[in-house]
Amino acid sequence: PVPGVADALQARLVESLGFEALFLSGAGVSFTTLGRPDVGLVNQVEMVDRIASISDVVELPLLVDGDNGHGNALNVIRTVRSFERAGASAIMLEDQVFPKRCGHLAGARLVPVEEMVGKVHAAVDSRRSEDFLIIGRTDARGVEGLEAAIERAHRYREAGADIIFVEAPRTEAEMATVGEAFPDVPLIAN
């Protein structure tokens, strides 16, 4: 398990409990910074500040919610480089349009798969170290169905995503289907 945190204090507490990695939650940052839901209000610079404050006080790998890369493929390049420089170990990029919605909320809208493939390529090509991981996330399950979500995820993997995250499977059987579709790929489940 990789617990989600929103700030440096939570990160220190989680580290003290013996976990091996942390996830900086975009929803957590939105709630603790703005008191608002995760609908794309937190910007890239605010996330970089939060990454830096956390990586300054803990030694654990920090996976970071990069939302939709904070824009197009050019924005993804800047986001990846600044997150990596600030101390992140991985970035999760999702295939929603802006303004995005938390994956647990209804009403998500997706970018065309080709656009997201371009963002994944940009992320892979712009990272400084291959140790910095790219997580390709799709929110297509709730919009287009499980089969389309798996197809999108395969495209993101082919584009270079190191880890795949198919958001919001509805049953254990769907979780198993995702696992069977990616037998040798690291997966994230929420």
N, C-alpha and C positions, 0 to 999 in steps of 0.2 A: 504494500500500500504506500501511496505517496500522498500525504495529507496536503490539503490546500491551506495556504496562509494568505494574509492580506497585508502584513506589515512585519517589521523587524522583531517586535516583541513576540508575536505569534511564532515567527521562525525560530527564535531562540528557545521558546517553550517546546516546540515540536522536536528540535534537535536534542534537547535535554531528555526527551522521552525515548531516544534511541532509534528514531527513524533514519533511513538511509538517503532520503531525497525529499525535496519540497516542491510543491506546485504553487506558483504565484497566480492566484485566481483573479481574472479580470472583474468578475462579479464582486469578489471580496474588496478589491481596490475601489470599485465604484461605490459600494456601500459605505466603506470606511472613510473615503475621501469626500464624497459628494452627498451621501445619504440617499442615493438614487439607485434604481435598478440598472442592470447591465444591458444598456441599449446603445452602446457606442459613445458615451459621453466622456469617458476617460481617454486622454490622448496619448500618443507615443511618448512624449517627453515626460508626462506624469508617470508612466510605467517605467521608464528608464530610471527616474529618481527613486522609485520604489525598489527596483532591482538592485541599484547601488547600495541603498541603505540596508537591504537584507544581506547581500553578499559581503558587506563589510563586517557583519557580526556572526555569520555562520560559515561553516566549511562545507556544508552539504551541497550536492548538485541541485541547481534550481531550474526547474522546468517552468516556462513562463507562457502565459496566455497572450498571444500576439494578435488576438481578434482576427480581422481579415487582412492583417498586414498594415493597417491604417492607410489603405488606399490601393493604388494599382501596383504593378510590378516594380516601378521605380520607388514607390514608397516602401515596398517590401525590402528592397536593398538597404535603404536607410534604417529601417526597423531592425533587420537582422544584425547589421553592423553595430548599431548602438546598443542593442540588447546584449550582444556578445561582449562588447567592450565593457559594459556595466557589470558583467559577472554572471550572466545567465549561462546555463549549460545546454538549454534546448528552447526552441520556440514552437508553439502550436499555432498553426495558421488554419483558419476555417474558410469555407467556401460561401459565406454569406455576403450579400450586398451591404453597402453602407446606407443608412444606419443599420447596424446589425442588432440582433436580439439575442439574449441569453438562450442557449440551446434548449433550456427547459421551458421556454415560453413559446406559445403558439405564435404564428405569423412570420416565421423565418422566410426569407426570400434568398434564392441562390444566384450566384454569378454563373455564367456559362462555364461548363467544365473546362473548355480551352483556356479561359481566363485564369482559372485556378491553377491549371497545369503550368501556365506561364509564371504565376507567382511562386510555385514550388521550384521551378527552374531558377528563378531569380534568387530565391533564398539559398538554394544549394550553391549556386555560383558565387554568391557574395560572402558566404561565411569565410572567416579567416582560418579556422581549424576544422578538420573533419570530425573532431571530438564534439563540436557544437552540433547538436542534433536538430533535425527538422521533423516536426510532427505534422503530418497531413491529416486534417480533420474534415469530415463531411457532415453536414446537418441535413443531408438529403433524405434520411429515413422518414422524417415527419412531413416532408414536402412531396417527394417522388416515390417513396416506398423503399423497402430493404434492398431489392435487386438493383435499383438505380444507385443507391448509396454504396453498395459493394462495387459496382462498376466504376463509379467516381473514385473510390478509394484505390482501386487497382491503377487507375490512371495517375493518381498522385504518387503512388509507389513507383511506377515506371518513370515518373519525372524526377525521382530522386529522394522522396521522403523516406527518412530512416525508420519512422514509426508511423503507424496508422491508427486513427481514432474514428470509428463510425459511431456518431452520437445517437443516443436514444433508442437502442433496440428495446422492443416492448415486452419480450418474453425471454426466458432462459433458452428456448429453442432458437430464437433469433440470435442471441449471443453465441450459441454454438455454431450457427450458420456463418457468422462473421469469422469465428476462429477457424473453421474449416476452409474458408475462402482465402485465408492468409496463414498457411501452416508454418511457414518459416520466417514470419515477420513479427517483430515486436508490436504488440497492440496495447492500446489504452482503453479502459472501460471506466465510465463515470457512474 
